[in-house]
């Protein structure tokens, strides 16, 4: 299993920047993808950004050009640099880690972090 920790989050003013980090630990064969999703109360979780083990990135339409995802393979960490923040970016942000539990199976499993609150004040 993979444990996911997400220090960071906080309060920032409109137009400001914030950096989120996520760290994966535990027993697994390999991590295939790490990323961020966000959720508003009562809504579905939406894609923010993901990055694969081949450094292929994918961004949600609402954050393209403002957010940048990066990854440290050795440290099993993923980072989300958020710039030009808007009030509508106020959400709980969740880190997701897609991993292969063993080298026997190709299927991946997903572990979620507990979530971290990001609040953008106007």
Backbone bond lengths (Angstrom), bond angles and torsions (degrees), N, CA, C in turn:
res aa  C-N    CA-C-N  psi(-1)  N-CA   C-N-CA  omega(-1)  CA-C   N-CA-C  phi
1 X - - - 1.455 - - 1.514 110.41 -
2 X 1.318 114.53 157.86 1.457 121.11 -179.46 1.522 108.98 -115.56
3 X 1.311 115.37 131.63 1.460 120.82 172.63 1.523 107.91 -100.25
4 X 1.329 115.34 139.23 1.459 120.59 -175.68 1.523 108.83 -122.55
5 X 1.314 115.36 125.84 1.468 121.44 178.87 1.521 109.20 -117.04
6 X 1.312 116.18 139.85 1.468 121.75 -177.09 1.525 111.65 -132.16
7 X 1.285 118.10 76.81 1.467 117.35 172.46 1.522 108.91 -69.48
8 X 1.285 117.67 158.35 1.457 120.03 177.07 1.502 111.69 114.35
9 X 1.320 116.00 -158.28 1.452 121.19 -173.31 1.510 109.73 81.76
10 X 1.322 116.01 -176.66 1.449 119.40 177.91 1.502 112.55 137.57
11 X 1.334 114.07 -164.09 1.460 122.58 -176.39 1.524 109.90 -108.33
12 X 1.312 116.73 133.82 1.457 121.16 -179.80 1.526 108.41 -144.55
13 X 1.324 116.32 153.35 1.458 120.43 179.70 1.526 111.38 -83.12
14 X 1.298 115.66 159.03 1.464 121.07 177.30 1.529 109.74 -55.38
15 X 1.327 115.20 134.83 1.452 120.76 -179.10 1.514 114.15 87.21
16 X 1.319 116.22 -7.65 1.458 120.83 -178.05 1.519 112.26 -83.55
17 X 1.327 114.51 -174.75 1.465 121.66 -177.71 1.519 110.56 -128.08
18 X 1.323 114.06 155.73 1.457 121.15 178.07 1.517 107.62 -152.36
19 X 1.337 116.37 146.22 1.460 120.79 178.02 1.517 109.56 -120.32
20 X 1.324 115.37 125.32 1.460 120.82 175.98 1.529 109.23 -102.75
21 X 1.327 115.47 146.81 1.452 120.03 175.35 1.517 109.62 -130.25
22 X 1.318 114.69 155.58 1.463 121.46 -178.94 1.519 107.50 -144.16
23 X 1.309 115.76 137.48 1.463 120.74 -178.71 1.519 109.90 -127.69
24 X 1.335 116.15 131.73 1.461 121.77 178.14 1.522 110.27 -105.57
25 X 1.315 115.88 140.33 1.461 120.58 177.14 1.516 108.70 -146.01
26 X 1.335 115.69 167.71 1.455 119.66 177.75 1.506 111.62 123.70
27 X 1.324 114.96 -161.51 1.451 121.86 -175.85 1.524 110.12 -108.40
28 X 1.319 116.86 117.15 1.463 121.89 179.61 1.514 109.09 -163.30
29 X 1.342 116.90 166.03 1.448 120.70 -179.86 1.520 111.54 -82.05
30 X 1.330 117.14 -50.95 1.449 120.49 178.89 1.531 110.46 -160.91
31 X 1.319 114.77 155.57 1.455 121.72 175.14 1.524 108.38 -97.79
32 X 1.326 117.01 128.15 1.461 121.05 -178.57 1.524 111.86 -95.98
33 X 1.304 115.92 -34.43 1.460 119.27 -176.77 1.525 109.55 -155.00
34 X 1.333 114.96 144.78 1.467 120.89 172.42 1.516 107.45 -131.09
35 X 1.309 116.12 152.16 1.450 116.93 -179.22 1.505 113.52 -172.69
36 X 1.311 113.65 -176.37 1.460 121.97 -177.06 1.527 110.32 -127.54
37 X 1.308 114.52 139.41 1.456 123.05 172.37 1.520 107.00 -129.55
38 X 1.321 116.71 161.58 1.455 119.03 177.75 1.515 110.15 -138.67
39 X 1.312 114.75 157.91 1.456 119.89 -173.94 1.518 110.30 -145.51
40 X 1.316 113.85 135.84 1.449 121.56 172.13 1.518 106.80 -99.25
41 X 1.308 116.71 154.13 1.458 119.69 -178.16 1.508 110.19 -57.23
42 X 1.306 117.18 125.01 1.449 121.87 177.42 1.514 115.15 87.79
43 X 1.338 117.15 -8.39 1.459 120.24 -179.16 1.518 111.05 -106.86
44 X 1.328 114.73 166.34 1.459 119.57 176.11 1.520 110.40 -73.27
45 X 1.293 113.62 158.08 1.446 119.43 174.92 1.535 108.00 -70.87
46 X 1.337 117.18 133.45 1.464 120.16 179.74 1.516 110.58 -116.36
47 X 1.317 115.12 151.59 1.457 121.47 179.70 1.523 110.37 -66.35
48 X 1.323 115.15 133.96 1.467 121.29 168.99 1.524 107.77 -103.79
49 X 1.329 116.64 -61.99 1.464 120.76 179.93 1.512 109.38 -165.04
50 X 1.339 115.48 146.52 1.455 121.51 173.95 1.521 109.72 -134.23
51 X 1.336 115.00 158.57 1.463 121.00 176.71 1.514 108.14 -142.49
52 X 1.336 115.92 132.32 1.462 120.25 -177.03 1.526 110.84 -90.18
53 X 1.342 114.32 176.95 1.464 119.56 177.36 1.521 111.32 -68.73
54 X 1.321 117.86 -12.00 1.471 121.97 174.85 1.525 111.05 -102.88
55 X 1.340 115.47 14.97 1.468 122.67 177.33 1.519 113.70 64.96
56 X 1.311 117.00 25.29 1.465 120.76 173.49 1.516 107.59 -83.02
57 X 1.326 116.31 126.45 1.459 120.90 -176.36 1.524 111.21 -107.75
58 X 1.323 114.04 154.85 1.453 121.13 177.36 1.531 107.14 -143.92
59 X 1.326 116.34 133.13 1.467 120.59 -176.81 1.525 110.86 -124.19
60 X 1.334 114.66 147.71 1.447 119.69 170.69 1.525 109.45 -69.53
61 X 1.328 116.57 150.04 1.462 120.29 -175.79 1.521 112.56 -59.43
62 X 1.304 117.01 -34.63 1.463 120.02 -174.15 1.526 113.40 -74.21
63 X 1.325 117.99 -12.19 1.470 119.85 -177.65 1.522 113.05 -116.88
64 X 1.324 117.52 -4.49 1.463 120.06 -179.06 1.526 110.92 -58.30
65 X 1.324 114.86 133.90 1.452 120.25 179.85 1.521 113.96 86.46
66 X 1.327 116.70 -11.60 1.473 119.70 179.90 1.530 112.39 -115.72
67 X 1.325 116.67 -33.98 1.460 121.39 -177.47 1.529 109.29 -108.66
68 X 1.339 115.60 148.14 1.451 121.63 177.08 1.522 109.41 -133.95
69 X 1.337 115.72 128.48 1.451 120.52 177.72 1.517 109.07 -103.29
70 X 1.332 115.75 142.12 1.464 121.34 176.35 1.519 108.45 -144.61
71 X 1.330 114.83 168.22 1.459 118.01 -171.02 1.519 110.51 -146.84
72 X 1.317 115.69 144.79 1.459 122.18 171.27 1.524 107.28 -111.55
73 X 1.313 117.09 110.52 1.453 120.36 -177.77 1.513 111.37 -66.67
74 X 1.318 115.75 -43.12 1.467 119.82 -176.09 1.521 111.08 -64.39
75 X 1.329 115.80 -43.46 1.470 120.16 -176.23 1.519 112.47 -88.49
76 X 1.344 117.34 -0.98 1.464 121.62 179.89 1.535 110.36 54.26
77 X 1.305 114.99 46.31 1.455 120.99 -179.74 1.522 110.79 -122.86
78 X 1.315 115.58 152.84 1.456 121.64 171.98 1.520 107.39 -131.82
79 X 1.336 114.94 145.71 1.452 121.10 -176.10 1.520 109.01 -126.77
80 X 1.314 115.43 147.91 1.458 120.80 176.46 1.523 108.05 -129.28
81 X 1.330 115.71 108.95 1.453 120.80 176.16 1.514 107.87 -89.98
82 X 1.328 116.21 118.92 1.462 121.68 -176.66 1.520 108.76 -112.15
83 X 1.319 115.88 117.76 1.471 121.91 179.92 1.518 110.44 -116.79
84 X 1.330 115.59 162.45 1.474 122.92 178.31 1.530 110.02 48.10
85 X 1.306 115.16 52.52 1.465 120.64 -176.25 1.524 111.53 -66.91
86 X 1.332 114.51 145.56 1.457 122.56 -178.81 1.531 109.22 -119.93
87 X 1.324 117.28 159.49 1.475 118.94 177.31 1.528 112.48 -55.91
88 X 1.334 117.03 -34.88 1.468 119.72 -179.07 1.521 113.25 -71.65
89 X 1.313 118.06 -6.11 1.459 120.92 172.97 1.530 111.67 -81.07
90 X 1.311 116.75 -6.38 1.462 120.66 178.24 1.525 109.45 -65.09
91 X 1.310 115.79 114.16 1.465 122.94 -176.73 1.531 108.49 -161.26
92 X 1.322 115.11 172.74 1.455 120.96 162.15 1.529 107.21 -90.77
93 X 1.316 116.20 127.23 1.461 122.18 -177.95 1.523 109.49 -103.49
94 X 1.345 114.88 131.19 1.461 121.52 -177.60 1.523 109.96 -117.33
95 X 1.308 115.41 135.01 1.459 120.76 173.38 1.530 109.07 -90.34
96 X 1.325 116.11 136.89 1.461 121.95 178.66 1.518 109.29 -122.32
97 X 1.310 116.08 135.04 1.462 122.02 179.23 1.527 108.49 -122.88
98 X 1.328 116.63 118.59 1.464 122.27 176.09 1.524 108.19 -99.03
99 X 1.322 116.95 121.91 1.452 120.36 -172.94 1.514 111.23 -137.70
100 X 1.318 114.85 157.66 1.461 121.53 170.62 1.518 107.97 -96.01
101 X 1.319 117.77 121.60 1.472 119.60 -178.55 1.529 113.15 -64.96
102 X 1.334 116.11 -33.61 1.463 119.04 -178.77 1.513 108.98 -148.31
103 X 1.337 116.48 170.60 1.460 120.79 178.22 1.527 111.57 -83.11
104 X 1.329 116.83 -2.70 1.467 120.09 -178.94 1.529 110.64 -80.69
105 X 1.321 116.97 -40.26 1.467 121.81 -177.40 1.516 110.46 -105.58
106 X 1.363 115.08 144.03 1.458 119.69 177.63 1.523 112.16 -88.24
107 X 1.317 116.70 -18.41 1.470 119.73 -177.12 1.525 110.56 -66.35
108 X 1.314 114.27 146.58 1.459 119.38 177.43 1.522 110.68 -104.89
109 X 1.299 115.14 157.60 1.451 122.85 172.53 1.523 108.12 -119.52
110 X 1.334 115.66 162.72 1.464 119.47 -178.84 1.519 110.18 -122.80
111 X 1.308 114.31 134.70 1.465 121.09 170.73 1.516 108.92 -117.18
112 X 1.331 115.21 143.06 1.460 121.73 -179.31 1.524 110.01 -111.83
113 X 1.318 114.80 147.03 1.446 119.61 169.17 1.520 110.13 -79.51
114 X 1.334 117.90 170.81 1.468 121.81 -177.30 1.524 113.08 -73.76
115 X 1.338 118.03 -13.93 1.456 121.11 -179.40 1.518 111.91 97.47
116 X 1.320 115.22 147.30 1.462 121.23 177.55 1.524 108.46 -137.08
117 X 1.324 116.34 137.05 1.454 121.16 -175.09 1.527 110.50 -83.28
118 X 1.326 115.12 131.04 1.465 121.85 170.97 1.521 107.26 -117.90
119 X 1.332 115.96 125.20 1.456 121.30 -179.62 1.519 109.54 -124.29
120 X 1.325 115.58 125.58 1.461 121.65 179.70 1.525 107.48 -109.93
121 X 1.314 116.22 117.09 1.462 120.50 -175.78 1.520 110.62 -99.34
122 X 1.315 115.33 142.82 1.472 120.31 -179.38 1.520 110.80 -100.69
